[in-house]
Amino acid sequence: MLILCQPHQFKLAVNGSHLLDYRHRVQDLSTVNQLEIMGDLELMDVKLW
């Protein structure tokens, strides 16, 4: 899963394929410091850049 943070939306891709765009109202993306996932997930790696 890849989450691309853009000024007005998050773009989500799973297994290399675009899944959805989520429009947000976050003014300053640097204030985002948590991600909540509901359901089963096998987390293998986390990268921030």
mmCIF entry with sequence, helices, sheets and N, C-alpha, C, O atoms, coordinates in Angstrom:
data_MODEL
# 
_entry.id   MODEL 
# 
_entity.id                         1 
_entity.type                       polymer 
_entity.pdbx_number_of_molecules   1 
# 
_entity_poly.entity_id                      1 
_entity_poly.type                           'polypeptide(L)' 
_entity_poly.nstd_linkage                   no 
_entity_poly.nstd_monomer                   no 
_entity_poly.pdbx_seq_one_letter_code       MLILCQPHQFKLAVNGSHLLDYRHRVQDLSTVNQLEIMGDLELMDVKLW 
_entity_poly.pdbx_seq_one_letter_code_can   MLILCQPHQFKLAVNGSHLLDYRHRVQDLSTVNQLEIMGDLELMDVKLW 
_entity_poly.pdbx_strand_id                 A 
# 
loop_
_entity_poly_seq.entity_id 
_entity_poly_seq.num 
_entity_poly_seq.mon_id 
_entity_poly_seq.hetero 
1 1  MET n 
1 2  LEU n 
1 3  ILE n 
1 4  LEU n 
1 5  CYS n 
1 6  GLN n 
1 7  PRO n 
1 8  HIS n 
1 9  GLN n 
1 10 PHE n 
1 11 LYS n 
1 12 LEU n 
1 13 ALA n 
1 14 VAL n 
1 15 ASN n 
1 16 GLY n 
1 17 SER n 
1 18 HIS n 
1 19 LEU n 
1 20 LEU n 
1 21 ASP n 
1 22 TYR n 
1 23 ARG n 
1 24 HIS n 
1 25 ARG n 
1 26 VAL n 
1 27 GLN n 
1 28 ASP n 
1 29 LEU n 
1 30 SER n 
1 31 THR n 
1 32 VAL n 
1 33 ASN n 
1 34 GLN n 
1 35 LEU n 
1 36 GLU n 
1 37 ILE n 
1 38 MET n 
1 39 GLY n 
1 40 ASP n 
1 41 LEU n 
1 42 GLU n 
1 43 LEU n 
1 44 MET n 
1 45 ASP n 
1 46 VAL n 
1 47 LYS n 
1 48 LEU n 
1 49 TRP n 
# 
_struct_asym.id          A 
_struct_asym.entity_id   1 
# 
_struct_conf.conf_type_id            HELX_P 
_struct_conf.id                      HELX_P1 
_struct_conf.pdbx_PDB_helix_id       AA1 
_struct_conf.beg_label_comp_id       LEU 
_struct_conf.beg_label_asym_id       A 
_struct_conf.beg_label_seq_id        29 
_struct_conf.pdbx_beg_PDB_ins_code   ? 
_struct_conf.end_label_comp_id       THR 
_struct_conf.end_label_asym_id       A 
_struct_conf.end_label_seq_id        31 
_struct_conf.pdbx_end_PDB_ins_code   ? 
_struct_conf.beg_auth_comp_id        LEU 
_struct_conf.beg_auth_asym_id        A 
_struct_conf.beg_auth_seq_id         29 
_struct_conf.end_auth_comp_id        THR 
_struct_conf.end_auth_asym_id        A 
_struct_conf.end_auth_seq_id         31 
_struct_conf.pdbx_PDB_helix_class    5 
_struct_conf.details                 ? 
_struct_conf.pdbx_PDB_helix_length   3 
# 
_struct_conf_type.id          HELX_P 
_struct_conf_type.criteria    ? 
_struct_conf_type.reference   ? 
# 
_struct_sheet.id               AA1 
_struct_sheet.type             ? 
_struct_sheet.number_strands   3 
_struct_sheet.details          ? 
# 
loop_
_struct_sheet_order.sheet_id 
_struct_sheet_order.range_id_1 
_struct_sheet_order.range_id_2 
_struct_sheet_order.offset 
_struct_sheet_order.sense 
AA1 1 2 ? anti-parallel 
AA1 2 3 ? anti-parallel 
# 
loop_
_struct_sheet_range.sheet_id 
_struct_sheet_range.id 
_struct_sheet_range.beg_label_comp_id 
_struct_sheet_range.beg_label_asym_id 
_struct_sheet_range.beg_label_seq_id 
_struct_sheet_range.pdbx_beg_PDB_ins_code 
_struct_sheet_range.end_label_comp_id 
_struct_sheet_range.end_label_asym_id 
_struct_sheet_range.end_label_seq_id 
_struct_sheet_range.pdbx_end_PDB_ins_code 
_struct_sheet_range.beg_auth_comp_id 
_struct_sheet_range.beg_auth_asym_id 
_struct_sheet_range.beg_auth_seq_id 
_struct_sheet_range.end_auth_comp_id 
_struct_sheet_range.end_auth_asym_id 
_struct_sheet_range.end_auth_seq_id 
AA1 1 LEU A 2  ? CYS A 5  ? LEU A 2  CYS A 5  
AA1 2 GLN A 9  ? VAL A 14 ? GLN A 9  VAL A 14 
AA1 3 SER A 17 ? ARG A 23 ? SER A 17 ARG A 23 
# 
loop_
_atom_site.group_PDB 
_atom_site.id 
_atom_site.type_symbol 
_atom_site.label_atom_id 
_atom_site.label_alt_id 
_atom_site.label_comp_id 
_atom_site.label_asym_id 
_atom_site.label_entity_id 
_atom_site.label_seq_id 
_atom_site.pdbx_PDB_ins_code 
_atom_site.Cartn_x 
_atom_site.Cartn_y 
_atom_site.Cartn_z 
_atom_site.occupancy 
_atom_site.B_iso_or_equiv 
_atom_site.pdbx_formal_charge 
_atom_site.auth_seq_id 
_atom_site.auth_comp_id 
_atom_site.auth_asym_id 
_atom_site.auth_atom_id 
_atom_site.pdbx_PDB_model_num 
ATOM 1   N N  . MET A 1 1  ? 0.853   -1.164 0.000  1.00 0.00 ? 1  MET A N  1 
ATOM 2   C CA . MET A 1 1  ? 0.000   0.000  0.000  1.00 0.00 ? 1  MET A CA 1 
ATOM 3   C C  . MET A 1 1  ? 0.901   1.229  0.000  1.00 0.00 ? 1  MET A C  1 
ATOM 4   O O  . MET A 1 1  ? 1.871   1.299  0.754  1.00 0.00 ? 1  MET A O  1 
ATOM 5   N N  . LEU A 1 2  ? 0.580   2.172  -0.830 1.00 0.00 ? 2  LEU A N  1 
ATOM 6   C CA . LEU A 1 2  ? 1.313   3.429  -0.921 1.00 0.00 ? 2  LEU A CA 1 
ATOM 7   C C  . LEU A 1 2  ? 0.313   4.560  -0.768 1.00 0.00 ? 2  LEU A C  1 
ATOM 8   O O  . LEU A 1 2  ? -0.720  4.587  -1.437 1.00 0.00 ? 2  LEU A O  1 
ATOM 9   N N  . ILE A 1 3  ? 0.632   5.502  0.125  1.00 0.00 ? 3  ILE A N  1 
ATOM 10  C CA . ILE A 1 3  ? -0.225  6.669  0.325  1.00 0.00 ? 3  ILE A CA 1 
ATOM 11  C C  . ILE A 1 3  ? 0.571   7.900  -0.089 1.00 0.00 ? 3  ILE A C  1 
ATOM 12  O O  . ILE A 1 3  ? 1.604   8.212  0.502  1.00 0.00 ? 3  ILE A O  1 
ATOM 13  N N  . LEU A 1 4  ? 0.082   8.589  -1.100 1.00 0.00 ? 4  LEU A N  1 
ATOM 14  C CA . LEU A 1 4  ? 0.700   9.827  -1.575 1.00 0.00 ? 4  LEU A CA 1 
ATOM 15  C C  . LEU A 1 4  ? -0.080  10.991 -0.984 1.00 0.00 ? 4  LEU A C  1 
ATOM 16  O O  . LEU A 1 4  ? -1.281  11.123 -1.216 1.00 0.00 ? 4  LEU A O  1 
ATOM 17  N N  . CYS A 1 5  ? 0.603   11.832 -0.222 1.00 0.00 ? 5  CYS A N  1 
ATOM 18  C CA . CYS A 1 5  ? -0.044  12.983 0.425  1.00 0.00 ? 5  CYS A CA 1 
ATOM 19  C C  . CYS A 1 5  ? 0.152   14.211 -0.456 1.00 0.00 ? 5  CYS A C  1 
ATOM 20  O O  . CYS A 1 5  ? 1.279   14.635 -0.708 1.00 0.00 ? 5  CYS A O  1 
ATOM 21  N N  . GLN A 1 6  ? -0.946  14.768 -0.915 1.00 0.00 ? 6  GLN A N  1 
ATOM 22  C CA . GLN A 1 6  ? -0.925  15.970 -1.733 1.00 0.00 ? 6  GLN A CA 1 
ATOM 23  C C  . GLN A 1 6  ? -1.680  17.070 -0.997 1.00 0.00 ? 6  GLN A C  1 
ATOM 24  O O  . GLN A 1 6  ? -2.423  16.775 -0.061 1.00 0.00 ? 6  GLN A O  1 
ATOM 25  N N  . PRO A 1 7  ? -1.511  18.332 -1.395 1.00 0.00 ? 7  PRO A N  1 
ATOM 26  C CA . PRO A 1 7  ? -2.114  19.439 -0.645 1.00 0.00 ? 7  PRO A CA 1 
ATOM 27  C C  . PRO A 1 7  ? -3.617  19.319 -0.391 1.00 0.00 ? 7  PRO A C  1 
ATOM 28  O O  . PRO A 1 7  ? -4.099  19.790 0.639  1.00 0.00 ? 7  PRO A O  1 
ATOM 29  N N  . HIS A 1 8  ? -4.366  18.702 -1.301 1.00 0.00 ? 8  HIS A N  1 
ATOM 30  C CA . HIS A 1 8  ? -5.821  18.631 -1.122 1.00 0.00 ? 8  HIS A CA 1 
ATOM 31  C C  . HIS A 1 8  ? -6.377  17.217 -1.133 1.00 0.00 ? 8  HIS A C  1 
ATOM 32  O O  . HIS A 1 8  ? -7.588  17.029 -1.020 1.00 0.00 ? 8  HIS A O  1 
ATOM 33  N N  . GLN A 1 9  ? -5.498  16.205 -1.268 1.00 0.00 ? 9  GLN A N  1 
ATOM 34  C CA . GLN A 1 9  ? -6.002  14.836 -1.307 1.00 0.00 ? 9  GLN A CA 1 
ATOM 35  C C  . GLN A 1 9  ? -4.903  13.845 -0.948 1.00 0.00 ? 9  GLN A C  1 
ATOM 36  O O  . GLN A 1 9  ? -3.712  14.140 -1.046 1.00 0.00 ? 9  GLN A O  1 
ATOM 37  N N  . PHE A 1 10 ? -5.338  12.663 -0.531 1.00 0.00 ? 10 PHE A N  1 
ATOM 38  C CA . PHE A 1 10 ? -4.465  11.510 -0.385 1.00 0.00 ? 10 PHE A CA 1 
ATOM 39  C C  . PHE A 1 10 ? -4.791  10.583 -1.546 1.00 0.00 ? 10 PHE A C  1 
ATOM 40  O O  . PHE A 1 10 ? -5.961  10.385 -1.872 1.00 0.00 ? 10 PHE A O  1 
ATOM 41  N N  . LYS A 1 11 ? -3.768  10.015 -2.169 1.00 0.00 ? 11 LYS A N  1 
ATOM 42  C CA . LYS A 1 11 ? -3.972  9.019  -3.221 1.00 0.00 ? 11 LYS A CA 1 
ATOM 43  C C  . LYS A 1 11 ? -3.468  7.691  -2.676 1.00 0.00 ? 11 LYS A C  1 
ATOM 44  O O  . LYS A 1 11 ? -2.378  7.619  -2.108 1.00 0.00 ? 11 LYS A O  1 
ATOM 45  N N  . LEU A 1 12 ? -4.253  6.654  -2.848 1.00 0.00 ? 12 LEU A N  1 
ATOM 46  C CA . LEU A 1 12 ? -3.931  5.347  -2.296 1.00 0.00 ? 12 LEU A CA 1 
ATOM 47  C C  . LEU A 1 12 ? -3.756  4.338  -3.420 1.00 0.00 ? 12 LEU A C  1 
ATOM 48  O O  . LEU A 1 12 ? -4.610  4.216  -4.298 1.00 0.00 ? 12 LEU A O  1 
ATOM 49  N N  . ALA A 1 13 ? -2.640  3.614  -3.384 1.00 0.00 ? 13 ALA A N  1 
ATOM 50  C CA . ALA A 1 13 ? -2.389  2.531  -4.337 1.00 0.00 ? 13 ALA A CA 1 
ATOM 51  C C  . ALA A 1 13 ? -2.120  1.256  -3.545 1.00 0.00 ? 13 ALA A C  1 
ATOM 52  O O  . ALA A 1 13 ? -1.482  1.289  -2.493 1.00 0.00 ? 13 ALA A O  1 
ATOM 53  N N  . VAL A 1 14 ? -2.608  0.141  -4.058 1.00 0.00 ? 14 VAL A N  1 
ATOM 54  C CA . VAL A 1 14 ? -2.399  -1.166 -3.436 1.00 0.00 ? 14 VAL A CA 1 
ATOM 55  C C  . VAL A 1 14 ? -1.838  -2.102 -4.497 1.00 0.00 ? 14 VAL A C  1 
ATOM 56  O O  . VAL A 1 14 ? -2.386  -2.222 -5.593 1.00 0.00 ? 14 VAL A O  1 
ATOM 57  N N  . ASN A 1 15 ? -0.735  -2.765 -4.152 1.00 0.00 ? 15 ASN A N  1 
ATOM 58  C CA . ASN A 1 15 ? -0.069  -3.679 -5.090 1.00 0.00 ? 15 ASN A CA 1 
ATOM 59  C C  . ASN A 1 15 ? 0.233   -3.000 -6.425 1.00 0.00 ? 15 ASN A C  1 
ATOM 60  O O  . ASN A 1 15 ? 0.115   -3.615 -7.484 1.00 0.00 ? 15 ASN A O  1 
ATOM 61  N N  . GLY A 1 16 ? 0.624   -1.728 -6.363 1.00 0.00 ? 16 GLY A N  1 
ATOM 62  C CA . GLY A 1 16 ? 1.018   -0.997 -7.556 1.00 0.00 ? 16 GLY A CA 1 
ATOM 63  C C  . GLY A 1 16 ? -0.116  -0.439 -8.398 1.00 0.00 ? 16 GLY A C  1 
ATOM 64  O O  . GLY A 1 16 ? 0.131   0.163  -9.443 1.00 0.00 ? 16 GLY A O  1 
ATOM 65  N N  . SER A 1 17 ? -1.366  -0.631 -7.959 1.00 0.00 ? 17 SER A N  1 
ATOM 66  C CA . SER A 1 17 ? -2.516  -0.134 -8.725 1.00 0.00 ? 17 SER A CA 1 
ATOM 67  C C  . SER A 1 17 ? -3.262  0.928  -7.936 1.00 0.00 ? 17 SER A C  1 
ATOM 68  O O  . SER A 1 17 ? -3.537  0.757  -6.748 1.00 0.00 ? 17 SER A O  1 
ATOM 69  N N  . HIS A 1 18 ? -3.590  2.038  -8.612 1.00 0.00 ? 18 HIS A N  1 
ATOM 70  C CA . HIS A 1 18 ? -4.340  3.115  -7.968 1.00 0.00 ? 18 HIS A CA 1 
ATOM 71  C C  . HIS A 1 18 ? -5.685  2.583  -7.494 1.00 0.00 ? 18 HIS A C  1 
ATOM 72  O O  . HIS A 1 18 ? -6.391  1.912  -8.246 1.00 0.00 ? 18 HIS A O  1 
ATOM 73  N N  . LEU A 1 19 ? -6.042  2.886  -6.238 1.00 0.00 ? 19 LEU A N  1 
ATOM 74  C CA . LEU A 1 19 ? -7.304  2.408  -5.677 1.00 0.00 ? 19 LEU A CA 1 
ATOM 75  C C  . LEU A 1 19 ? -8.295  3.545  -5.476 1.00 0.00 ? 19 LEU A C  1 
ATOM 76  O O  . LEU A 1 19 ? -9.462  3.429  -5.851 1.00 0.00 ? 19 LEU A O  1 
ATOM 77  N N  . LEU A 1 20 ? -7.824  4.667  -4.872 1.00 0.00 ? 20 LEU A N  1 
ATOM 78  C CA . LEU A 1 20 ? -8.764  5.752  -4.603 1.00 0.00 ? 20 LEU A CA 1 
ATOM 79  C C  . LEU A 1 20 ? -8.044  7.058  -4.346 1.00 0.00 ? 20 LEU A C  1 
ATOM 80  O O  . LEU A 1 20 ? -6.850  7.088  -4.049 1.00 0.00 ? 20 LEU A O  1 
ATOM 81  N N  . ASP A 1 21 ? -8.806  8.142  -4.469 1.00 0.00 ? 21 ASP A N  1 
ATOM 82  C CA . ASP A 1 21 ? -8.386  9.482  -4.061 1.00 0.00 ? 21 ASP A CA 1 
ATOM 83  C C  . ASP A 1 21 ? -9.297  9.888  -2.914 1.00 0.00 ? 21 ASP A C  1 
ATOM 84  O O  . ASP A 1 21 ? -10.510 9.695  -2.985 1.00 0.00 ? 21 ASP A O  1 
ATOM 85  N N  . TYR A 1 22 ? -8.714  10.452 -1.850 1.00 0.00 ? 22 TYR A N  1 
ATOM 86  C CA . TYR A 1 22 ? -9.511  10.909 -0.710 1.00 0.00 ? 22 TYR A CA 1 
ATOM 87  C C  . TYR A 1 22 ? -9.217  12.384 -0.491 1.00 0.00 ? 22 TYR A C  1 
ATOM 88  O O  . TYR A 1 22 ? -8.120  12.745 -0.065 1.00 0.00 ? 22 TYR A O  1 
ATOM 89  N N  . ARG A 1 23 ? -10.187 13.231 -0.778 1.00 0.00 ? 23 ARG A N  1 
ATOM 90  C CA . ARG A 1 23 ? -10.015 14.671 -0.573 1.00 0.00 ? 23 ARG A CA 1 
ATOM 91  C C  . ARG A 1 23 ? -10.073 14.971 0.921  1.00 0.00 ? 23 ARG A C  1 
ATOM 92  O O  . ARG A 1 23 ? -10.973 14.503 1.619  1.00 0.00 ? 23 ARG A O  1 
ATOM 93  N N  . HIS A 1 24 ? -9.118  15.747 1.406  1.00 0.00 ? 24 HIS A N  1 
ATOM 94  C CA . HIS A 1 24 ? -9.053  16.085 2.829  1.00 0.00 ? 24 HIS A CA 1 
ATOM 95  C C  . HIS A 1 24 ? -9.082  17.596 3.013  1.00 0.00 ? 24 HIS A C  1 
ATOM 96  O O  . HIS A 1 24 ? -9.022  18.363 2.052  1.00 0.00 ? 24 HIS A O  1 
ATOM 97  N N  . ARG A 1 25 ? -9.175  17.997 4.274  1.00 0.00 ? 25 ARG A N  1 
ATOM 98  C CA . ARG A 1 25 ? -9.185  19.427 4.606  1.00 0.00 ? 25 ARG A CA 1 
ATOM 99  C C  . ARG A 1 25 ? -8.007  19.800 5.510  1.00 0.00 ? 25 ARG A C  1 
ATOM 100 O O  . ARG A 1 25 ? -8.031  20.849 6.154  1.00 0.00 ? 25 ARG A O  1 
ATOM 101 N N  . VAL A 1 26 ? -6.991  18.961 5.562  1.00 0.00 ? 26 VAL A N  1 
ATOM 102 C CA . VAL A 1 26 ? -5.829  19.218 6.413  1.00 0.00 ? 26 VAL A CA 1 
ATOM 103 C C  . VAL A 1 26 ? -5.062  20.410 5.843  1.00 0.00 ? 26 VAL A C  1 
ATOM 104 O O  . VAL A 1 26 ? -4.660  20.391 4.680  1.00 0.00 ? 26 VAL A O  1 
ATOM 105 N N  . GLN A 1 27 ? -4.860  21.438 6.653  1.00 0.00 ? 27 GLN A N  1 
ATOM 106 C CA . GLN A 1 27 ? -4.161  22.639 6.197  1.00 0.00 ? 27 GLN A CA 1 
ATOM 107 C C  . GLN A 1 27 ? -2.650  22.424 6.124  1.00 0.00 ? 27 GLN A C  1 
ATOM 108 O O  . GLN A 1 27 ? -2.002  22.861 5.172  1.00 0.00 ? 27 GLN A O  1 
ATOM 109 N N  . ASP A 1 28 ? -2.091  21.752 7.131  1.00 0.00 ? 28 ASP A N  1 
ATOM 110 C CA . ASP A 1 28 ? -0.646  21.553 7.221  1.00 0.00 ? 28 ASP A CA 1 
ATOM 111 C C  . ASP A 1 28 ? -0.370  20.055 7.336  1.00 0.00 ? 28 ASP A C  1 
ATOM 112 O O  . ASP A 1 28 ? -0.544  19.476 8.408  1.00 0.00 ? 28 ASP A O  1 
ATOM 113 N N  . LEU A 1 29 ? 0.055   19.428 6.246  1.00 0.00 ? 29 LEU A N  1 
ATOM 114 C CA . LEU A 1 29 ? 0.269   17.978 6.249  1.00 0.00 ? 29 LEU A CA 1 
ATOM 115 C C  . LEU A 1 29 ? 1.354   17.543 7.228  1.00 0.00 ? 29 LEU A C  1 
ATOM 116 O O  . LEU A 1 29 ? 1.382   16.378 7.624  1.00 0.00 ? 29 LEU A O  1 
ATOM 117 N N  . SER A 1 30 ? 2.244   18.442 7.627  1.00 0.00 ? 30 SER A N  1 
ATOM 118 C CA . SER A 1 30 ? 3.290   18.065 8.584  1.00 0.00 ? 30 SER A CA 1 
ATOM 119 C C  . SER A 1 30 ? 2.719   17.792 9.972  1.00 0.00 ? 30 SER A C  1 
ATOM 120 O O  . SER A 1 30 ? 3.418   17.253 10.829 1.00 0.00 ? 30 SER A O  1 
ATOM 121 N N  . THR A 1 31 ? 1.450   18.158 10.205 1.00 0.00 ? 31 THR A N  1 
ATOM 122 C CA . THR A 1 31 ? 0.824   17.874 11.501 1.00 0.00 ? 31 THR A CA 1 
ATOM 123 C C  . THR A 1 31 ? 0.237   16.462 11.560 1.00 0.00 ? 31 THR A C  1 
ATOM 124 O O  . THR A 1 31 ? -0.156  16.003 12.632 1.00 0.00 ? 31 THR A O  1 
ATOM 125 N N  . VAL A 1 32 ? 0.176   15.773 10.427 1.00 0.00 ? 32 VAL A N  1 
ATOM 126 C CA . VAL A 1 32 ? -0.340  14.397 10.410 1.00 0.00 ? 32 VAL A CA 1 
ATOM 127 C C  . VAL A 1 32 ? 0.741   13.487 10.974 1.00 0.00 ? 32 VAL A C  1 
ATOM 128 O O  . VAL A 1 32 ? 1.843   13.410 10.431 1.00 0.00 ? 32 VAL A O  1 
ATOM 129 N N  . ASN A 1 33 ? 0.416   12.786 12.086 1.00 0.00 ? 33 ASN A N  1 
ATOM 130 C CA . ASN A 1 33 ? 1.422   11.931 12.714 1.00 0.00 ? 33 ASN A CA 1 
ATOM 131 C C  . ASN A 1 33 ? 0.881   10.553 13.093 1.00 0.00 ? 33 ASN A C  1 
ATOM 132 O O  . ASN A 1 33 ? 1.556   9.799  13.794 1.00 0.00 ? 33 ASN A O  1 
ATOM 133 N N  . GLN A 1 34 ? -0.318  10.218 12.641 1.00 0.00 ? 34 GLN A N  1 
ATOM 134 C CA . GLN A 1 34 ? -0.897  8.915  12.950 1.00 0.00 ? 34 GLN A CA 1 
ATOM 135 C C  . GLN A 1 34 ? -1.655  8.388  11.742 1.00 0.00 ? 34 GLN A C  1 
ATOM 136 O O  . GLN A 1 34 ? -2.164  9.151  10.921 1.00 0.00 ? 34 GLN A O  1 
ATOM 137 N N  . LEU A 1 35 ? -1.715  7.067  11.654 1.00 0.00 ? 35 LEU A N  1 
ATOM 138 C CA . LEU A 1 35 ? -2.503  6.388  10.631 1.00 0.00 ? 35 LEU A CA 1 
ATOM 139 C C  . LEU A 1 35 ? -3.234  5.255  11.326 1.00 0.00 ? 35 LEU A C  1 
ATOM 140 O O  . LEU A 1 35 ? -2.605  4.410  11.963 1.00 0.00 ? 35 LEU A O  1 
ATOM 141 N N  . GLU A 1 36 ? -4.545  5.226  11.214 1.00 0.00 ? 36 GLU A N  1 
ATOM 142 C CA . GLU A 1 36 ? -5.337  4.163  11.823 1.00 0.00 ? 36 GLU A CA 1 
ATOM 143 C C  . GLU A 1 36 ? -5.833  3.231  10.731 1.00 0.00 ? 36 GLU A C  1 
ATOM 144 O O  . GLU A 1 36 ? -6.413  3.667  9.737  1.00 0.00 ? 36 GLU A O  1 
ATOM 145 N N  . ILE A 1 37 ? -5.596  1.937  10.932 1.00 0.00 ? 37 ILE A N  1 
ATOM 146 C CA . ILE A 1 37 ? -6.052  0.922  9.988  1.00 0.00 ? 37 ILE A CA 1 
ATOM 147 C C  . ILE A 1 37 ? -6.956  -0.035 10.740 1.00 0.00 ? 37 ILE A C  1 
ATOM 148 O O  . ILE A 1 37 ? -6.571  -0.585 11.772 1.00 0.00 ? 37 ILE A O  1 
ATOM 149 N N  . MET A 1 38 ? -8.150  -0.230 10.223 1.00 0.00 ? 38 MET A N  1 
ATOM 150 C CA . MET A 1 38 ? -9.109  -1.143 10.848 1.00 0.00 ? 38 MET A CA 1 
ATOM 151 C C  . MET A 1 38 ? -9.176  -2.410 10.001 1.00 0.00 ? 38 MET A C  1 
ATOM 152 O O  . MET A 1 38 ? -9.336  -2.336 8.782  1.00 0.00 ? 38 MET A O  1 
ATOM 153 N N  . GLY A 1 39 ? -9.058  -3.549 10.629 1.00 0.00 ? 39 GLY A N  1 
ATOM 154 C CA . GLY A 1 39 ? -9.078  -4.820 9.908  1.00 0.00 ? 39 GLY A CA 1 
ATOM 155 C C  . GLY A 1 39 ? -7.695  -5.452 9.909  1.00 0.00 ? 39 GLY A C  1 
ATOM 156 O O  . GLY A 1 39 ? -6.776  -4.957 10.561 1.00 0.00 ? 39 GLY A O  1 
ATOM 157 N N  . ASP A 1 40 ? -7.559  -6.533 9.184  1.00 0.00 ? 40 ASP A N  1 
ATOM 158 C CA . ASP A 1 40 ? -6.303  -7.282 9.138  1.00 0.00 ? 40 ASP A CA 1 
ATOM 159 C C  . ASP A 1 40 ? -5.280  -6.577 8.259  1.00 0.00 ? 40 ASP A C  1 
ATOM 160 O O  . ASP A 1 40 ? -5.608  -6.032 7.205  1.00 0.00 ? 40 ASP A O  1 
ATOM 161 N N  . LEU A 1 41 ? -4.026  -6.601 8.721  1.00 0.00 ? 41 LEU A N  1 
ATOM 162 C CA . LEU A 1 41 ? -2.939  -5.986 7.962  1.00 0.00 ? 41 LEU A CA 1 
ATOM 163 C C  . LEU A 1 41 ? -1.643  -6.677 8.329  1.00 0.00 ? 41 LEU A C  1 
ATOM 164 O O  . LEU A 1 41 ? -1.370  -6.898 9.508  1.00 0.00 ? 41 LEU A O  1 
ATOM 165 N N  . GLU A 1 42 ? -0.851  -7.016 7.346  1.00 0.00 ? 42 GLU A N  1 
ATOM 166 C CA . GLU A 1 42 ? 0.501   -7.502 7.579  1.00 0.00 ? 42 GLU A CA 1 
ATOM 167 C C  . GLU A 1 42 ? 1.445   -6.387 7.146  1.00 0.00 ? 42 GLU A C  1 
ATOM 168 O O  . GLU A 1 42 ? 1.632   -6.154 5.952  1.00 0.00 ? 42 GLU A O  1 
ATOM 169 N N  . LEU A 1 43 ? 2.037   -5.700 8.116  1.00 0.00 ? 43 LEU A N  1 
ATOM 170 C CA . LEU A 1 43 ? 2.906   -4.553 7.853  1.00 0.00 ? 43 LEU A CA 1 
ATOM 171 C C  . LEU A 1 43 ? 4.333   -5.052 7.692  1.00 0.00 ? 43 LEU A C  1 
ATOM 172 O O  . LEU A 1 43 ? 4.879   -5.691 8.591  1.00 0.00 ? 43 LEU A O  1 
ATOM 173 N N  . MET A 1 44 ? 4.934   -4.758 6.546  1.00 0.00 ? 44 MET A N  1 
ATOM 174 C CA . MET A 1 44 ? 6.274   -5.249 6.257  1.00 0.00 ? 44 MET A CA 1 
ATOM 175 C C  . MET A 1 44 ? 7.318   -4.138 6.270  1.00 0.00 ? 44 MET A C  1 
ATOM 176 O O  . MET A 1 44 ? 8.493   -4.405 6.522  1.00 0.00 ? 44 MET A O  1 
ATOM 177 N N  . ASP A 1 45 ? 6.914   -2.897 6.003  1.00 0.00 ? 45 ASP A N  1 
ATOM 178 C CA . ASP A 1 45 ? 7.874   -1.802 5.931  1.00 0.00 ? 45 ASP A CA 1 
ATOM 179 C C  . ASP A 1 45 ? 7.127   -0.477 5.990  1.00 0.00 ? 45 ASP A C  1 
ATOM 180 O O  . ASP A 1 45 ? 6.001   -0.367 5.503  1.00 0.00 ? 45 ASP A O  1 
ATOM 181 N N  . VAL A 1 46 ? 7.761   0.526  6.589  1.00 0.00 ? 46 VAL A N  1 
ATOM 182 C CA . VAL A 1 46 ? 7.208   1.881  6.620  1.00 0.00 ? 46 VAL A CA 1 
ATOM 183 C C  . VAL A 1 46 ? 8.318   2.829  6.188  1.00 0.00 ? 46 VAL A C  1 
ATOM 184 O O  . VAL A 1 46 ? 9.429   2.775  6.716  1.00 0.00 ? 46 VAL A O  1 
ATOM 185 N N  . LYS A 1 47 ? 8.015   3.693  5.231  1.00 0.00 ? 47 LYS A N  1 
ATOM 186 C CA . LYS A 1 47 ? 8.988   4.689  4.779  1.00 0.00 ? 47 LYS A CA 1 
ATOM 187 C C  . LYS A 1 47 ? 8.314   6.043  4.755  1.00 0.00 ? 47 LYS A C  1 
ATOM 188 O O  . LYS A 1 47 ? 7.191   6.179  4.270  1.00 0.00 ? 47 LYS A O  1 
ATOM 189 N N  . LEU A 1 48 ? 8.990   7.033  5.272  1.00 0.00 ? 48 LEU A N  1 
ATOM 190 C CA . LEU A 1 48 ? 8.523   8.420  5.216  1.00 0.00 ? 48 LEU A CA 1 
ATOM 191 C C  . LEU A 1 48 ? 9.562   9.221  4.453  1.00 0.00 ? 48 LEU A C  1 
ATOM 192 O O  . LEU A 1 48 ? 10.751  9.154  4.766  1.00 0.00 ? 48 LEU A O  1 
ATOM 193 N N  . TRP A 1 49 ? 9.129   9.971  3.466  1.00 0.00 ? 49 TRP A N  1 
ATOM 194 C CA . TRP A 1 49 ? 10.049  10.850 2.751  1.00 0.00 ? 49 TRP A CA 1 
ATOM 195 C C  . TRP A 1 49 ? 9.322   11.988 2.156  1.00 0.00 ? 49 TRP A C  1 
ATOM 196 O O  . TRP A 1 49 ? 9.931   12.841 1.511  1.00 0.00 ? 49 TRP A O  1 
# 
